[in-house]
């Protein structure tokens, strides 16, 4: 086997050819979950404005990939606003465009670049968009600029409400107040918010998870994605759990990050993680406090969850439709 050396990184992203979107099925543009965030949207465009995340989170593969490209050129690179708008325009002319999803890990970097992007995008494209951002980058000036450009929703990584876990395990060095300020600033400029949180870390206890729950209650994101930690190969956290005997590298990747922990925890702890994942996902429910009370008993917790889901079904489709759906399931079991 002859393994070629890693190529040098392309330093000027403006010189990269435009994407050839036709090689993908149109379902990626007209059936994206992103369009659910924008009322009446039919066509979604996903674009990158930069490459190379400058951060080194302990659970993320970005830091590992960066080591592969060491001495191969500048890691963090950004397209010019002119190139970005030109790329979006080409897509729009081919497919139409109702909303945009920026896939960059961070967007709010250089102020002058942001201003140029705002002026060009708002005048030549003008469709709303959603973007991801780090809490410490959500300054008042930057959020104001991105809102003027057309931002409608921001996805912010909280990961854990335990500052000790964030700093010493996840390598995310921002305070509780920085996170709270990020969500406060987003709401000041009328951006809807989405929070990323994770549970199931090594060394995590109930106090750590409750800190995440309390932080969610404090910042009140409009939507939330609560996932269960999985150690990605090459990351610092993967090395840690393998070294502690908590993970076998032969373990296949899960189909999703919601069904349970893959670490070698006791079954009782795995069940607790699943229950907490449900609680965090429904942090803003009026009965979320009752779920916490029911945590010690699996039976009582399941009854509460069933009750919650039936109530949500009532709200969504109506009383009689819900009863019919329940009766159909009973008949199948009979």
Secondary structure, 3 states (H helix, E strand, C coil): CCCCCCCCCCCCHHHCCCCCHHHCCCHHHHCCHHHHHCCCCCCEEEECCEECCCCCCCCCCHHHHHHHCCCCCCCCEECCHHHHHHHHHHHHHHHCCCEEEECCCCCCCCHHHHHHHHHHHHHHCCCCEEEEECHHHCCHHHHHHHHHHCEEEEEEEEECCCHHHHHHCCCCCCCHHHHHHHHHHHHHCCCEEEEEEEECCCCCCHHHHHHHHHHHHHHCCCEEEEEECCCCCCCHHHHHHHHCCCCCCCCCCCCCCCCCCCCCCCHHHHHHHHHHHHHHHCCCCCCHHHHHHHCCCHHHHHHHHHHHHHHHHHHHHCHHHHHHHHHHHHHHHC
